[in-house]
Amino acid sequence: MEKPTKKDPYAALRFREFNIFLLVRFALVFGWSMQFIVIEWEVYSLTKDPLSLGVIGLMEIIPALSMSLFAGHIADQREKRNLLAICIAAFSLISFGLFLLTWPTIVSDWSTKTILYCIYALVFFGGFVRSFFGPTIFSLVALIVPKKAYPNAATWSSSTWQMASVLGPAFAGFSINWIGVHWTLCFVFGLVMFSLMVLFRIKKKPVLNPKIGEPIMDSLKEGIRFVFKTKAILGAITLDMVAVLFGGAVALLPVFAQDILKVGPEGFGVLRAAPAVGTFLMLILTAYIPISKNAGMKLLAAVFGFGLCIIVFGLSSIFWISVVALFFSGVTDGVSVVVRQTILQIKTPDHMRGRVSSVNSMFVGSSNELGAFESGLTAKLMGTVQAVVFGGTMTLLTVITTGIVSPSFRKLDLTKDIEEHEKEG
C-alpha cells in the first residue's frame, strides 16, 4: 500500500510571483485598513455621534454593492495584473485626497461639516474602487500558482489578508497617537504607491474566459446561477455574511476606547491589535494543519466561537477582558476566512472566478460596511453595549439555524476535491 504524500505547508510560497502577490496584497490591505480606521477615529472625533461611524460604512456599501457584479464581469474579461494596477492607482487618489483633507490649514479654515462631507465623498468613491479589488485579486491568484497548490495558496492568501486587515487598524491606533491623523494618512499613501510599484514585478497573465465579448447580462446571470447552484459556496458565503453583518462590533471600537473603557488612542491600538495576534496564530496553524477535512463543521464552529467572543467583548467593562475577547475573535475569524476562501478556490472554475468573487463581495465583503452601519444604528437606538451583545447573539442564532436546516453543509468535506486538484496540477 502506497504511503500518503506528506503535505507541504509552503507549497504556494515556492513560486516567486506568489510571494510578490502576497507582499502587494499585504501592503494594500494594511493600508486600506489603516485608512478606514483613521477615518473612523477622525469622524467620531469631529461628531461624537456613533451613527456617523455607521454612515461611513453606508457610504462605501452603496457603490460597492451597485458595482460588484459588473466588476466581476470586467475581471473575467480583462487581463488581471493591469486591471489591479488601475485599481491601486485609483486607491492612491483617495488616500492622497484624505491626506490633503487633514492638512492643518484646511482643518482650521474649513468647517467641520465641509470636511465631514468631503470624507464621505472620498469613501463613496472608494466603494467603487473596492468593488473591483475582490474579483481581480481572487482571479489573479489562480493564474500565479498551479492547481495542485490552490488550497495552500488560499490559506496563505486568506491569512495574509486577515492578518493585514487587523494589523493595519492596530498600527493605525498607535500611529494616530505617535504622529497624528494627517501623517498617518501620508504613510497610507506611501504604502499604496509601494504596492503599485511592486505589482509590476508580476508578469501579465492570459485571459482564460472562452466567452470574451459575451453580453454583460448573460455573463452576470451565469455567475449568479453558478453560486446558487453550488451549495457549498452558497452556504459558506451566506453564513459568513450574516455573521459579519451582525458581528460588526469592531466598528464601535472608537466608542469603547474613548467613552466606555476610557483608554485613549494607545488602548484603541491595543484593542485593534488583539485580533491580529489570534490571526497570526491561525496563519501558522492552517499552513501546517489542513482544514479540508470536515470543513463545514469547522466553519460552523468558528463562526459560533466568533459570536461568543463578540458577546463577551460587549459585556466587558474591564480592558484586559476586552482584549482577550478580541484576541479569540481573531482566532475564530481567521479560521472562518481560510475555510471559506478554500471552498471558493476549490469549487470555482477558472473562467468564472471574477463573477463568483463579485457575488462573494456582495454577500461578505460589503457586509463589513453594512455591519458597521447596523452597529452604528443599533448603538444609536439601544446603546453601544446592547448593540454589540445583540449582534453577537444574532451570529449564534445564525450558526444554529444553518446547522439545523442544512445537514449537507454540516457534512461538507473538501478532502476529495483537493486530491483531484493535486492530480490535475
Secondary structure, 3 states (H helix, E strand, C coil): CCCCCCCCCCCHHHCHHHHHHHHHHHHHHHHHHHHHHHHHHHHHHHHCCHHHHHHHHHHHHHHHHHHHHHHHHHHHHCCHHHHHHHHHHHHHHHHHHHHHHCCHHHHHHCCHHHHHHHHHHHHHHHHHHHHHHHHHHHHHHHHHCCHHHHHHHHHHHHHHHHHHHHHHHHHHHHHHHHHHHHHHHHHHHHHHHHHHHHHCCCCCCCCCCCCCCCCHHHHHHHHHHHHHHCHHHHHHHHHHHHHHHHCCHHHHHHHHHHHHCCCHHHHHHHHHHHHHHHHHHHHHHHHHCCCCCCHHHHHHHHHHHHHHHHHHHHHCCCHHHHHHHHHHHHHHHHHHHHHHHHHHHHHCCHHHHHHHHHHHHHHHHHHHHHHHHHHHHHHHHHCHHHHHHHHHHHHHHHHHHHHHHCHHHHCCCCHHHHHHHHHHC
